[in-house]
């Protein structure tokens, strides 16, 4: 029987995911300088899937070839990759990266609600509810900011659409937790990413026909960062963590990521920061601490 990973290894992996995914929100905006949204999603996951398939071939990692594995492939492809990331990329054409990540921080709320009904042993408890609500209060404080300061009505509408992303991502996460027991993390990422690349590539060919692709140093570097550390590595680690942590607690990573994303947006993307955003960020961190206890 495989040894359970130590607490330090789990915490270190959680922190690594926070840092990498916290910087991908800004990287998405940079990649959009050269690639249309659906095109960017398709290339990102095509590169990531290709690397994972090569590594699987080299290391002898295979597939379980079970009904549950196929369910995870489909749910991750449709929900976690096509649905969630398609929305994120489209919205980041208009919404600042820090704000986009904050809107996605509603993800744990939806995970907790779905897990309560779909996953035995992951029922809502007073401690979980208190932590999630405290974190959501922080999101609400930041979201109460005047959208006129962030770009106007277009930003407001795109922000509303953005809320679809955490909902479908939560559905994918709970589905993976329910059916993914015993599956290798590479199986849960490589095949769905390849499928998402095909689907989003098809959508791009129809919807984004005629939009130029600019192979500049910035967008190309951002796209490679998103594909390799931001997808191939992080999603494999995420599904490894999922096997060792409750889905609700793991979903709280969506509360730590916005803190990194806002800092990166301010320092490197010249995005605005206000007292409300800082206050909301503190509440988010407090929510994570409360729920983790």
C-alpha positions as CSV (number, residue, x, y, z in Angstrom):
1,X,0.0,0.0,0.0
2,X,1.3,3.4,-0.9
3,X,2.4,5.7,1.9
4,X,0.2,8.7,2.6
5,X,2.1,12.0,1.8
6,X,3.2,14.0,4.8
7,X,1.5,17.3,5.8
8,X,4.6,19.3,4.8
9,X,4.4,17.9,1.2
10,X,0.7,18.6,1.0
11,X,1.2,22.2,2.2
12,X,4.1,22.8,-0.1
13,X,2.2,21.6,-3.1
14,X,-0.8,23.7,-2.1
15,X,1.5,26.8,-1.9
16,X,3.1,26.0,-5.3
17,X,-0.3,25.8,-6.9
18,X,-1.2,29.1,-5.3
19,X,1.8,30.9,-6.7
20,X,1.6,29.5,-10.2
21,X,-2.1,29.8,-10.7
22,X,-2.0,33.2,-9.0
23,X,0.3,34.4,-11.8
24,X,-1.6,32.8,-14.7
25,X,-4.4,35.4,-14.5
26,X,-2.0,38.1,-15.6
27,X,-0.4,35.7,-18.1
28,X,-3.8,35.1,-19.8
29,X,-4.1,38.9,-20.4
30,X,-0.7,39.0,-21.9
31,X,-1.4,36.0,-24.1
32,X,-4.5,37.7,-25.4
33,X,-2.2,40.3,-27.0
34,X,-1.4,37.8,-29.6
35,X,-4.1,35.1,-29.5
36,X,-7.9,35.3,-29.6
37,X,-9.5,33.7,-26.5
38,X,-10.7,30.3,-27.8
39,X,-7.5,30.0,-29.9
40,X,-5.4,30.6,-26.8
41,X,-7.3,28.0,-24.8
42,X,-6.9,25.5,-27.6
43,X,-3.2,26.0,-28.0
44,X,-2.6,26.0,-24.3
45,X,-4.2,22.7,-23.7
46,X,-2.9,21.1,-26.9
47,X,0.7,21.8,-25.8
48,X,0.0,20.7,-22.2
49,X,-1.7,17.5,-23.3
50,X,1.1,16.6,-25.8
51,X,3.8,17.0,-23.0
52,X,1.8,14.9,-20.6
53,X,1.3,12.1,-23.2
54,X,5.0,12.1,-23.9
55,X,5.8,11.9,-20.2
56,X,3.3,9.1,-19.8
57,X,4.8,7.1,-22.6
58,X,8.3,7.6,-21.2
59,X,7.3,6.5,-17.6
60,X,4.9,3.8,-18.5
61,X,1.8,5.4,-17.0
62,X,-1.3,3.9,-18.4
63,X,-5.1,4.3,-18.3
64,X,-7.5,2.4,-16.0
65,X,-9.9,2.0,-18.9
66,X,-13.0,2.0,-16.6
67,X,-16.4,3.6,-16.9
68,X,-15.4,6.0,-14.1
69,X,-12.3,7.1,-15.9
70,X,-14.4,7.9,-19.0
71,X,-16.8,9.9,-16.9
72,X,-13.9,11.9,-15.5
73,X,-12.5,12.5,-19.0
74,X,-15.8,13.9,-20.2
75,X,-16.6,16.0,-17.1
76,X,-13.1,17.5,-16.9
77,X,-13.1,18.2,-20.7
78,X,-16.5,19.8,-20.8
79,X,-16.6,21.6,-17.4
80,X,-13.1,22.2,-16.1
81,X,-11.4,23.0,-19.3
82,X,-13.8,24.0,-22.1
83,X,-16.5,25.6,-20.0
84,X,-14.5,27.2,-17.2
85,X,-11.5,28.4,-19.2
86,X,-13.5,29.4,-22.3
87,X,-15.4,31.8,-20.1
88,X,-12.2,33.1,-18.3
89,X,-10.4,33.8,-21.5
90,X,-13.3,35.6,-23.1
91,X,-13.9,37.7,-19.9
92,X,-10.3,38.7,-19.5
93,X,-10.5,40.7,-22.8
94,X,-12.4,43.2,-20.7
95,X,-12.0,42.5,-16.9
96,X,-8.7,43.1,-15.1
97,X,-6.8,39.9,-14.1
98,X,-7.0,40.6,-10.4
99,X,-10.8,41.1,-10.5
100,X,-11.2,38.0,-12.6
101,X,-9.5,35.9,-10.1
102,X,-11.5,37.4,-7.3
103,X,-14.8,36.6,-9.1
104,X,-13.5,33.0,-9.5
105,X,-13.1,32.9,-5.7
106,X,-16.8,32.0,-5.4
107,X,-15.7,28.6,-6.6
108,X,-15.4,27.1,-3.1
109,X,-19.0,28.1,-2.3
110,X,-20.3,26.1,-5.2
111,X,-18.0,23.2,-4.5
112,X,-19.2,23.0,-0.9
113,X,-22.8,23.1,-1.9
114,X,-22.4,20.4,-4.6
115,X,-20.1,18.2,-2.4
116,X,-22.7,18.3,0.4
117,X,-25.2,16.5,-1.8
118,X,-22.8,14.5,-4.1
119,X,-19.9,13.4,-1.9
120,X,-20.5,11.3,1.3
121,X,-18.4,12.5,4.1
122,X,-18.1,16.0,2.8
123,X,-21.1,17.5,4.5
124,X,-21.3,21.2,5.4
125,X,-20.3,21.8,9.0
126,X,-20.5,25.1,11.0
127,X,-16.7,25.6,10.7
128,X,-16.8,25.1,6.9
129,X,-19.7,27.4,6.5
130,X,-18.2,30.1,8.7
131,X,-14.9,30.0,6.7
132,X,-16.5,29.9,3.3
133,X,-18.9,32.8,4.2
134,X,-16.0,34.9,5.6
135,X,-14.1,34.4,2.5
136,X,-17.1,35.1,0.4
137,X,-17.6,38.3,2.4
138,X,-14.1,39.4,1.4
139,X,-15.1,38.7,-2.3
140,X,-18.2,40.8,-1.8
141,X,-16.3,43.7,-0.4
142,X,-13.9,43.7,-3.4
143,X,-16.8,43.2,-5.8
144,X,-18.6,46.2,-4.3
145,X,-16.0,48.5,-6.0
146,X,-17.4,50.9,-8.5
147,X,-17.0,49.3,-12.0
148,X,-16.5,52.8,-13.5
149,X,-13.1,52.8,-12.0
150,X,-12.3,49.6,-13.7
151,X,-13.5,50.3,-17.2
152,X,-17.2,50.9,-17.1
153,X,-20.3,49.0,-18.1
154,X,-18.5,46.5,-20.4
155,X,-16.4,45.4,-17.4
156,X,-19.6,45.0,-15.4
157,X,-21.3,42.7,-18.0
158,X,-18.2,40.7,-18.5
159,X,-17.8,40.3,-14.8
160,X,-21.3,38.9,-14.6
161,X,-20.6,36.4,-17.3
162,X,-17.4,35.5,-15.4
163,X,-19.5,34.0,-12.6
164,X,-20.4,31.1,-14.9
165,X,-16.8,29.9,-14.7
166,X,-16.6,28.9,-11.0
167,X,-20.0,27.2,-11.3
168,X,-19.0,24.8,-14.0
169,X,-15.5,24.4,-12.5
170,X,-17.1,23.3,-9.2
171,X,-19.2,20.8,-11.1
172,X,-16.1,19.4,-12.7
173,X,-14.2,19.3,-9.4
174,X,-16.9,17.4,-7.6
175,X,-17.3,15.0,-10.5
176,X,-13.6,14.3,-10.5
177,X,-13.7,13.7,-6.7
178,X,-16.7,11.4,-7.0
179,X,-15.4,9.2,-9.9
180,X,-11.7,9.8,-9.9
181,X,-10.7,7.5,-7.0
182,X,-7.7,5.3,-8.0
183,X,-7.1,7.2,-11.3
184,X,-3.7,8.5,-12.2
185,X,-3.6,12.4,-12.2
186,X,-2.1,12.3,-15.7
187,X,-5.1,10.4,-17.0
188,X,-7.4,13.0,-15.4
189,X,-5.6,15.8,-17.2
190,X,-4.0,14.7,-20.5
191,X,-7.0,13.2,-22.1
192,X,-9.5,15.9,-21.1
193,X,-7.0,18.6,-22.1
194,X,-6.6,17.0,-25.5
195,X,-10.3,16.8,-26.0
196,X,-10.7,20.5,-24.9
197,X,-8.0,21.5,-27.4
198,X,-10.0,19.9,-30.2
199,X,-13.3,21.4,-29.2
200,X,-12.0,24.9,-28.5
201,X,-9.9,24.7,-31.7
202,X,-13.1,24.0,-33.6
203,X,-14.9,26.9,-31.9
204,X,-12.0,29.2,-32.7
205,X,-12.1,28.2,-36.4
206,X,-15.7,29.2,-36.6
207,X,-16.0,32.1,-34.1
208,X,-12.6,33.7,-34.4
209,X,-12.0,33.3,-38.1
210,X,-10.2,36.3,-39.5
211,X,-8.7,37.4,-36.2
212,X,-4.9,37.6,-36.6
213,X,-2.4,35.6,-34.5
214,X,0.6,37.6,-33.4
215,X,3.6,35.5,-32.5
216,X,5.3,38.2,-30.4
217,X,7.7,37.4,-27.6
218,X,5.3,38.4,-24.8
219,X,2.2,36.5,-25.9
220,X,4.2,33.4,-26.9
221,X,6.1,33.4,-23.6
222,X,2.8,33.8,-21.7
223,X,1.2,31.0,-23.7
224,X,4.1,28.6,-23.0
225,X,4.0,29.5,-19.3
226,X,0.2,28.8,-19.2
227,X,0.6,25.5,-21.1
228,X,3.6,24.0,-19.1
229,X,3.7,25.3,-15.5
230,X,0.1,26.6,-15.6
231,X,-1.5,23.5,-17.0
232,X,0.6,20.3,-17.4
233,X,2.3,20.6,-14.0
234,X,-0.4,22.3,-11.9
235,X,-3.4,20.3,-12.9
236,X,-1.5,17.0,-12.4
237,X,-0.5,18.3,-8.9
238,X,-4.1,19.4,-8.3
239,X,-5.6,16.0,-9.0
240,X,-2.9,14.4,-6.9
241,X,-3.9,16.7,-4.0
242,X,-7.5,15.8,-4.6
243,X,-6.8,12.2,-3.7
244,X,-5.4,13.3,-0.3
245,X,-7.6,16.3,0.7
246,X,-11.4,16.8,1.0
247,X,-12.8,18.6,-2.1
248,X,-14.2,21.4,-0.1
249,X,-10.9,22.2,1.7
250,X,-8.9,21.9,-1.6
251,X,-11.3,24.3,-3.3
252,X,-10.2,26.9,-0.8
253,X,-7.2,27.4,-3.0
254,X,-9.5,29.7,-4.9
255,X,-9.4,32.1,-1.9
256,X,-5.5,32.2,-1.8
257,X,-5.0,32.6,-5.5
258,X,-6.7,36.1,-5.8
259,X,-4.2,37.5,-3.3
260,X,-1.3,36.6,-5.6
261,X,-3.3,37.6,-8.7
262,X,-4.1,41.1,-7.4
263,X,-0.5,41.8,-6.3
264,X,0.8,40.6,-9.7
265,X,-1.8,42.7,-11.5
266,X,-0.8,45.8,-9.6
267,X,2.9,45.4,-9.8
268,X,3.2,44.2,-13.4
269,X,0.0,45.0,-15.2
270,X,-0.7,48.5,-13.8
271,X,-4.1,47.4,-12.6
272,X,-5.9,49.6,-9.9
273,X,-5.9,48.7,-6.2
274,X,-8.1,50.3,-3.7
275,X,-8.7,50.1,0.1
276,X,-11.8,47.9,-0.5
277,X,-9.7,45.4,-2.5
278,X,-7.1,45.2,0.3
279,X,-9.8,44.9,3.0
280,X,-11.5,42.2,1.0
281,X,-8.2,40.3,0.5
282,X,-7.6,40.2,4.2
283,X,-11.1,38.8,4.7
284,X,-10.4,36.1,2.1
285,X,-7.2,35.1,3.9
286,X,-9.1,35.0,7.2
287,X,-11.7,32.8,5.6
288,X,-9.1,30.3,4.4
289,X,-7.6,30.1,7.9
290,X,-10.9,29.6,9.5
291,X,-12.1,26.9,7.1
292,X,-8.8,25.1,7.2
293,X,-9.0,24.8,11.0
